[in-house]
């Protein structure tokens, strides 16, 4: 996964978090970063990779949500956050995923790892194989849970790569991350992600905490077809994590806007055609245009189109015939291609001769 490292200068943020990255999915761009490539401990944020591997097995049909895995003694004895699975019980993949995602259950993570790979060490190798394929170059997993280990490491940038992949590759299964409450074994537990309860559009992903890593969070919010993900880590309390993650999202949505143009391929302008079967041709943008700007820039952006009129026939759909100028105040003018939305053939030779004669006599080409 290639994430643009060049990031917007719109945001100027001071934050107590040790590692921070703010990423906009629509433009594939980092909007702000602080120590984004500094090695850190993922804690339970490692469970996002465990989820990814399970999702991938479901997608390729080697697993389905109704399949069951056995709860081993090792899984049952796991400390930390738990789903309260019973020893030697068979638990469905769906229940294990909900236990993993909503309750952050270490027992559920180990059951999934053992069910897929036989033992947790082999599953950790699988996690590292996936990380390598994704381009998470500074990540090394040692277990399925994020349990403290000297060799366990990641970066906030690598966790963005993982988040982008899980959102893009599994849109339906990803919805499990927004579930607020899950009850298993008559024990009701709430999702630890504070954004789900306080932030409009929040739908993921995972908190993490160990003494070594501090308090961390991968948070993702989708509003008006714009998805932003924030990874923070190294805070010293749950309260600070809750406050800081919400504050960062509020800054992003207040101080930046997504300028999104030409998504529908609507006609921008009609141009005159020289000696064609039709007298006019519809012109559209070659491709959609997206850029993060400030709200002031958003409101003052202007668009101008330019082409040589009339356009000589024949014209083929997709031919570049002009330029679109996107004028954002204080920025260099951005140029995009203006193309024909249709095929227009030449007139028959007899009608062409008449039209040329008419033009020579009267200077008029348009019927």
N, C-alpha and C positions, 0 to 999 in steps of 0.2 A: 504494500500500500504506500503510495507516494503522497506525502503531505507537504504542501508548500511551506518552506521554512520562513520565507520572507513574510513579515507580519505587519499588519496595519499599524500606523502611528496614531490612529484616532484615540486609542485608549491609553491613558496615563494613570496607572493604578499603583497605589501603595498597599501592600498586604502583609500581614504577619505570618502567613503560611510560608513554609520553607520552600516548597515546590508548587508551582502553579502553571497551568496552561489552559488557554481558552481557545476553542476551535469552532469555526463555523463550517458546517457540513455542506451548505449550498455552494460556497465558493472554494471549498477545500483549502481553507486558509487559517493560519494561526493569527488570532486577533491580539493576543497578549501572552507573554511567557515570562516566568521567573524560575531560573534553575531547572529548565525543562529537560535537560540532559544529565542532571545530577543523579547519581545512583541513589535509590531509596528502597525501602521495604514496602511491598504492596499490601501486606497483611491480607485481609479478606477480599481485597480487590482482585486478588489472584483467582477468586472463584468465577470471575467473568470468563477466564480462559477455560475453566472446567465446564462452564455452561456452554461455551462455544463448541467444544468438542462433542458434548452430548447432542446439541442442536444439529451438528454436522452428521452425526450418526442417524438421527431421525430423518434428516433430509435425504440421505442416501438409502434410507429404508432398511439399514441393518439393525435399527432399533425402532420401536414405536412406543408411544406414551403409555400403553397398557402393559408392556413387558414389565417383569419384576426382577429385582436383584435381592440377594440375601444379605441381611445385616450381620456382619462378622463381629467377632469379639473385639477386634481392633477398632472398628468403626463405633461400636457401642460404647467403648471406653473413652472415646475422644472427649477432651475437655473443651473449654471455651463455649461459644454459642452452639446450641444443639437444637435438633428437630424432635428429640425425645423418641427416637426409633427404638423398637423393642428387639432385644437380642434374638438372633435366628429367625426373625420374621421376614416375610417376602414383601417388599414394598415396590409399588409401581414407579416407573420412570417419572410419571407426572408428579406424583407425591414427592419423590426425591428432588426433582427440579424446583418445586415450590418450596421445599424445605431448605434447599441450597440458596435460592434467590431471595425469598421473603424473610426467612428466619436466619439466614446465613449459617445454616447448620453444618458444622464440621463433620458430624456423623454422616449426614447425607452426601457430602463431598467425597468422603472415603468410600462409601458404598458404591457410588457411581464410578469412582476410579477403579475399584476392584472388579466391579461388574464388567467394565469395558476392557480393562487391560490385564486383569488377573491379580495384580498387586499395585500398590500406590507408586512404588519406584518406577515401574514400567510406564505407568500413566504419566508420571512427571516427565519422562523422556518424550512421550507423545506431545505433551504440552510444549516442550522446547522445540520439537519438530515443527509444530504449528507456528510458534513464535518466529522461527527462522524463515519460514515460507512467507509470513506476513511482513517481514522486514523489521521486526522488533529486535534491533541489533544489540540493545543493552539489557536485555531481559534474560534471566535464568530462573526457571522454576525448580523447586525441590520437592514439592508435594501439591496435592489438589486443593488445599485449604488456605494457604498463605501462612501456615503455622511457622513461628520463628525458626530460622535455620541460617547459619553463617553464610551460605552460598546463595540464598534467595535474594534476587535483586530485580529491579525494573527502573524505569524512568516515567515521569508524567507524560512525555511525548509518546513513549511506547504504549502506554495505556490508552491514549487517544487513537492510535493505530488499531488497537484491539476493539475499541468501542465502535469506530467507524465500520469495521468488518462485521461485527455482530448485528449492528443496525441495518447495514446494507444487505447482508446475506440471508438474514432470517427475520423479515418484517413481522411475520405472524407469531413466531415463538418469542420474539423480543418483547411482546406485550406482557409476558409473565413478569417482567421487571416493574411494571406499574401496579401490581397487585399489593394492596395495603395490608391485608390481614390474611393469615392462613392458620387453620386449625388442624392439628394432627394429634391423634391419641388423646382427644378431648382437651388438648392444651392449645389455647388461642394465643398466637403471637403476632406482633405488628412488625411491619417492614421498618428497618432502622433508618431508611433514607428520609431525612427530615424534609426534603424538597417536595416529596409526594403530598404532603399535608398543607404546604404553605405557598406553593409556587404554581401559578397557572401554566399548564402545558408540561409540567414535569412528568417524566415517564420512566426514569431510570437513574442510576444503575446499581451502585454498590458502595456501601461504606466499608471502611477498614480501620482497625485499631490494634496495635500492639504497643507495649512500652517503648520498644525501639523505634517504631515508625511514627508514633504519635497518632493523631486522628486524621483520617483521610477520607476522600469521597470522589467517586466518579459520578457527576450529575449531568443529566441530559434533559433539555427542555425544547419542546417543539411548539412554535407559535406561528400561525399564518404561513405554513409551508417553509418555515425557516427553523432548522435545528442547530442548536448551539450546545456543545459539551464543555464542561469545566472539570478539570482534575485538580484537586488540592490535596496537600499532604503536609504533615509535620506540625499540625496545630496541637495545643496542649489540653483541649477539653472538647467534649461533645457540644457544649453550648457555643464555643467559638467556631466549631465546624459548621454548625447550623447557621449561625449569624453570617459567617464569612462567605459560605457558598451562596446564600440568598443574596447577599450584598453584591457579589460579583455578577450574578445573573441580572440583577436590577440595573447595574451600571451598563452592561452590554446592551440590553434592550432599550435603555434610555438614550444612550450616547451613540449607538450605531443603528443603521437601517440597511436593509437589503434592497438595492436598486436592481430590479429584475425586469428586463425589457425583452420584447419580441418572443415571448414564450409560445404564443398561439399561432405564430406565422401569419398574422393578419396582414392584409394589404396596407402598406404604408403610404403609397402614392401610385397614381397612374401616369404613365409616360406616353407621349405620342410615338407612333411607329411609322417609319419611312418605308412605303411600298410593301406593306404587309397585308395579309388577309383580314386582319383587324386593325383598326386605327389607333387602338390604345393597348398597352400591356400593363398588367398589375405587377408591382415590384414589392418584394418582401426582404426581410433581413436573412442573411445566410444561416445564422444560428442565434439561439438565445444569448442574452448578455446578462451577466450577474456580477455585481461588485458591492462590497461593503463601503458605505459612505456615512458621513454624519447626517443627522436629520436636516440640518440647514442645507447641506449639499444636495440631499435628496429632493427637497422642495424647490431648489433653484436649477436643477439639471434641465438642459434643453437638448432637443434633437433636431438636426438639420439633415436633409437628404440632397444629394448632388449627382447629376448624370448629364450626359450629352443628349440633348433633345433636338430632333427626334432620334429614336434608336432604330438603326437599319435592320430590316428583316433579312434573312430568317433569324428568329430568336428561339433558343432552346430553353426549356425549363431548367433553372439552375445556373444559367449564364450570368457571370458577374457583369453588371452594366453600370454600376455607380458606387457611391460611397455614402455611408451614414456617419455623420459627425456627432459624437456624444460629448456635449459640452458641460463639464462639471466645474463650477466656479473655483478658480485657484489651481486647477489641475491642467495638465497637458491634454489637449483634445484627443479623444480616443476615436479611432477610425475602424469601422466594420464594413463588410461587403454588403452591397445592395444587389439582389439578384432577381431575375425574372421568375414569376410564379407559374408561368405557362409557356407552351410552345406556340409560336406564331410563324406560319409559313409565308413565303413570298407570294405576292399576287401573281396571277397568270400573266404571261408575257404581253398579251394584248392589252389587258387592263393597266399593266405597268407602263406601257407606251403611252396610253391615254393620260395617265396620271402625271408622267414626266412632262408631256406636252402642256397639260393644264398648269403645271408648276412653272414652266418656262413663260407661259402667257400671263398667268395671274399671281404667281408666287404663293399658291395655296396648295398644301399637300393633304389637308385633312378633309375627308368627305363630309 
